[in-house]
Amino acid sequence: MEILDYIVEKYSGQEFTTEELQTDEDLINLFKTKKTAVKKRSTRGAKSSEERVREDYDSERCDCRVFLNGYGGQCTHKKVDGCMVCKHHGEGGKWSNLRDENGMWWLGMVTGPRPENPMRPGGSGKPKVWKTSETGEILEKPVKPKKPKMSSEEKEALKEEKKAEREALKEQKKAEREALKEQKKKEKEKEKEQKKKGKKEEKKQEENTDALDKVLNMDLVQDGELDEDTEDLSDVEQQDEEGEYDDITFEGVEYQCHKKTKEVLDPDDFSVMGTWNTETESIDWEDDDAQENHESKKQEL
């Protein structure tokens, strides 16, 4: 109204333009004064969180403590008649679910001790941190030390260090693979050696059994206990056994080869020399001694 009264009083009955109003200093000052007054009235009664935490206890207000972004303070709502809390914090209120397992308000009462690192029921599970002490003093926020900036030389050195670590890890894995490969190789060789040993023992046992049978047969012949039919049967079996082997020549040396098993025998002492390999048409030697014996016979030719 003051602005309108000023315009009527000064410009009534006169022609004026917007430019003249904009250059009227008294009118402009009136606008500034009214704008400032409106701004001051809009903030009247508002209190910051720092101010609220330092307020004295009000017996007419709810006794529940509120978080206030970590500053804390007393609830601003009035108590319900005959209760220590307001309708919002009371039973059935909109904040009644924010109670701990004992049914107590999760932030406690302003008339009692303040809980340290409280956790909001049904929240994220992370504890809340107060920004003030219980007496209302603002706590300084711990400042994390900044990492010093690395120079280009330091960056390059760090890069080389990480590269060396990767190379070392790569070499370690390679060594582990080689060790595992070598271990498996030794296990295979050991298994092969055991099979050879078992085969030799089995052959020796068979030879011992055959020798024992021959001795027993000779004793029976001497005692006259073998009849003609038994002798004829022994001759047939001997002929069959002799017919199981073929005469072969390998690198000029003569051997006997079993028709089915391809086992190669030395015709001089019937020792096992190895196995005939039909694909390579050569002998897979039983052991180093057998191969050395073959080489010796070659030189004697």
C-alpha positions in Angstrom: 0.0 0.0 0.0 2.9 2.4 0.7 4.2 1.8 -2.8 0.8 2.5 -4.4 0.3 5.6 -2.2 3.7 6.9 -3.3 2.9 6.5 -7.0 -0.5 8.1 -6.6 0.9 11.1 -4.7 3.8 11.7 -7.0 2.5 10.8 -10.4 -1.3 11.5 -10.1 -2.5 13.6 -13.1 0.8 13.2 -14.9 2.0 11.1 -17.7 4.9 8.8 -16.9 6.8 5.8 -18.4 8.2 2.6 -17.0 11.7 4.0 -17.5 10.8 6.9 -15.2 9.6 4.5 -12.5 12.8 2.4 -12.8 14.9 5.5 -12.3 12.9 6.8 -9.3 15.3 6.1 -6.4 12.7 6.6 -3.7 10.4 4.1 -5.3 13.2 1.6 -5.7 14.1 2.0 -2.0 10.5 1.3 -1.1 10.6 -2.0 -3.0 13.9 -3.0 -1.3 12.6 -2.2 2.1 9.4 -4.3 1.6 11.3 -7.3 0.1 13.7 -7.4 3.1 10.8 -7.2 5.6 8.9 -10.1 3.9 12.1 -12.2 4.0 12.7 -11.6 7.7 9.1 -12.5 8.5 9.3 -15.8 6.6 12.2 -17.0 8.8 10.7 -15.8 12.1 10.7 -18.6 14.7 12.8 -21.1 12.6 15.7 -22.7 14.5 18.6 -24.6 13.2 19.6 -28.1 14.3 22.5 -26.6 16.3 20.1 -24.3 18.1 17.6 -27.1 18.9 20.2 -29.4 20.4 21.2 -26.6 22.9 17.6 -25.9 24.0 16.5 -26.4 27.6 14.2 -29.3 28.4 10.5 -28.4 27.8 8.2 -30.4 30.1 5.2 -29.7 27.8 6.8 -31.3 24.8 7.3 -35.0 24.0 10.2 -36.6 25.9 11.4 -38.6 22.9 14.8 -37.7 21.4 14.9 -37.1 17.7 18.0 -37.6 15.4 18.0 -34.3 13.6 20.7 -35.3 11.1 23.0 -36.3 13.9 22.5 -33.2 16.1 19.8 -34.7 18.3 17.2 -32.8 20.3 13.8 -32.9 21.9 10.6 -33.7 19.9 8.7 -30.5 19.2 5.2 -32.1 19.5 3.1 -31.6 22.6 2.5 -34.5 25.0 -0.7 -36.4 25.2 -2.5 -35.7 28.5 -1.3 -38.1 31.1 1.6 -39.4 28.9 5.3 -38.5 28.5 5.2 -38.7 24.7 3.2 -37.2 21.9 0.6 -38.9 19.7 3.1 -39.7 17.0 5.5 -41.5 19.4 2.8 -43.1 21.5 1.1 -46.4 20.9 -0.4 -46.6 17.5 1.3 -43.4 16.3 3.2 -43.1 13.0 6.6 -43.6 14.7 5.5 -46.3 17.2 7.2 -49.0 15.1 10.6 -47.4 15.7 11.2 -49.2 19.0 13.9 -51.8 20.0 13.3 -55.4 21.1 12.5 -54.1 24.6 9.8 -51.8 23.4 11.9 -48.6 24.1 12.2 -45.7 21.7 15.3 -46.3 19.6 16.9 -42.9 20.4 16.0 -42.9 24.0 14.4 -40.0 26.0 15.9 -36.6 26.4 15.6 -37.1 30.2 17.9 -40.1 30.1 21.3 -41.0 28.6 21.8 -40.9 24.9 22.5 -44.3 23.2 25.8 -44.4 21.3 25.8 -45.5 17.7 22.0 -46.4 17.6 20.6 -48.4 14.8 17.2 -47.6 13.3 14.8 -50.6 13.5 14.1 -51.8 10.0 16.8 -49.6 8.5 20.0 -50.4 6.7 21.6 -52.0 9.7 24.3 -49.3 9.9 24.8 -47.5 13.2 24.0 -43.8 13.3 26.7 -41.3 14.2 26.1 -38.3 16.4 27.5 -34.9 15.3 27.4 -33.5 18.8 28.3 -34.5 22.3 25.5 -35.1 24.9 26.1 -31.5 26.2 25.4 -30.1 22.7 29.0 -29.4 21.6 29.6 -29.8 17.9 32.0 -32.6 17.2 34.7 -32.0 14.6 34.3 -34.4 11.7 37.5 -36.4 11.2 39.4 -35.4 8.1 40.8 -38.2 6.1 44.4 -37.6 5.1 44.7 -37.0 1.4 47.0 -39.3 -0.5 50.0 -37.4 -1.8 50.0 -37.0 -5.6 52.5 -39.2 -7.4 55.0 -37.9 -9.8 55.3 -39.3 -13.3 58.4 -41.2 -12.2 56.6 -42.7 -9.2 53.6 -43.7 -11.4 56.0 -45.4 -13.9 57.8 -47.2 -11.0 54.5 -48.4 -9.7 53.5 -49.6 -13.1 56.7 -51.5 -13.5 56.3 -53.0 -10.0 52.8 -54.3 -10.9 54.1 -55.6 -14.2 56.9 -57.5 -12.3 54.3 -58.9 -9.9 52.2 -60.2 -12.8 55.3 -61.8 -14.4 56.3 -63.4 -11.1 52.8 -64.8 -10.6 52.9 -66.1 -14.2 56.2 -67.8 -13.7 55.0 -69.3 -10.4 51.9 -70.8 -12.1 54.1 -72.1 -14.9 56.5 -73.7 -12.4 53.5 -75.3 -10.6 52.2 -76.7 -13.9 55.7 -78.1 -14.8 56.0 -79.7 -11.3 52.6 -81.3 -11.6 53.4 -82.6 -15.1 56.7 -84.0 -13.8 54.9 -85.7 -10.9 52.4 -87.3 -13.2 55.2 -88.5 -15.4 57.0 -90.1 -12.5 53.7 -91.7 -11.3 53.2 -93.2 -14.8 56.8 -94.5 -15.0 56.4 -96.0 -11.5 53.2 -97.7 -12.5 54.8 -99.0 -15.7 57.7 -100.3 -13.7 55.4 -102.0 -11.3 53.6 -103.7 -14.2 56.9 -104.9 -15.6 57.9 -106.2 -12.3 54.6 -108.0 -11.9 54.9 -109.5 -15.3 58.4 -110.7 -14.6 57.3 -112.3 -11.3 54.3 -113.9 -13.0 56.6 -115.3 -15.8 59.1 -116.5 -13.2 56.3 -118.2 -11.2 55.1 -119.9 -14.4 58.6 -121.1 -15.2 59.0 -122.4 -11.7 55.7 -124.2 -11.9 56.7 -125.7 -15.3 60.0 -126.8 -13.9 58.3 -128.3 -10.8 55.9 -130.2 -13.1 58.8 -131.5 -15.2 60.6 -132.7 -12.0 57.4 -134.4 -10.8 56.9 -136.1 -14.2 60.4 -137.3 -14.2 60.0 -138.8 -10.7 56.8 -140.5 -11.8 58.5 -141.9 -14.9 61.4 -143.2 -12.8 58.9 -144.8 -10.4 57.0 -146.3 -13.3 53.8 -144.5 -12.3 53.2 -142.9 -15.7 51.4 -145.1 -18.2 51.7 -144.9 -22.0 48.6 -142.7 -22.3 50.1 -140.1 -19.9 53.4 -140.1 -21.8 51.5 -139.7 -25.1 49.5 -136.8 -23.7 52.7 -135.1 -22.5 54.2 -135.4 -25.9 51.1 -133.8 -27.5 51.1 -130.9 -25.0 54.8 -130.4 -25.7 54.1 -130.4 -29.4 51.3 -127.9 -29.0 53.4 -125.6 -26.8 56.2 -125.7 -29.4 53.7 -124.9 -32.1 52.6 -121.7 -30.4 55.9 -119.9 -31.3 57.2 -118.6 -34.7 60.9 -118.2 -35.5 61.6 -114.6 -36.4 64.8 -112.6 -37.2 65.3 -109.1 -36.0 68.4 -107.1 -37.1 70.0 -110.5 -38.0 69.4 -112.0 -34.6 67.0 -115.0 -34.3 64.2 -115.1 -31.8 61.0 -117.0 -31.1 57.7 -115.0 -31.1 54.5 -116.2 -29.5 51.7 -116.3 -32.1 49.0 -114.8 -29.9 50.7 -112.7 -27.2 53.6 -111.6 -29.5 56.0 -112.3 -26.6 59.6 -112.6 -27.9 61.9 -115.2 -26.3 65.7 -115.8 -26.6 66.0 -119.3 -28.1 69.2 -119.9 -26.1 67.8 -119.6 -22.6 64.0 -118.8 -23.3 64.3 -115.6 -21.4 61.8 -112.9 -22.2 63.3 -110.2 -24.5 60.2 -108.1 -25.0 57.1 -107.8 -27.2 56.9 -107.8 -31.1 55.4 -104.5 -32.4 53.5 -105.3 -35.5 53.2 -101.7 -36.6 56.8 -100.8 -36.4 58.0 -104.4 -37.0 60.4 -104.1 -34.1 60.8 -105.4 -30.6 59.6 -103.3 -27.6 62.3 -104.4 -25.2 61.4 -105.8 -21.8 64.2 -103.8 -20.1 67.7 -102.3 -20.8 69.4 -105.7 -20.1 67.3 -107.3 -22.9 68.3 -104.5 -25.4 72.0 -104.8 -24.4 71.9 -108.5 -24.9 70.5 -108.0 -28.4 73.2 -105.4 -29.2 75.9 -107.9 -28.0 74.5 -110.6 -30.3 74.4 -108.2 -33.3 78.1 -107.5 -32.8 78.9 -111.2 -32.7 77.3 -111.7 -36.2 
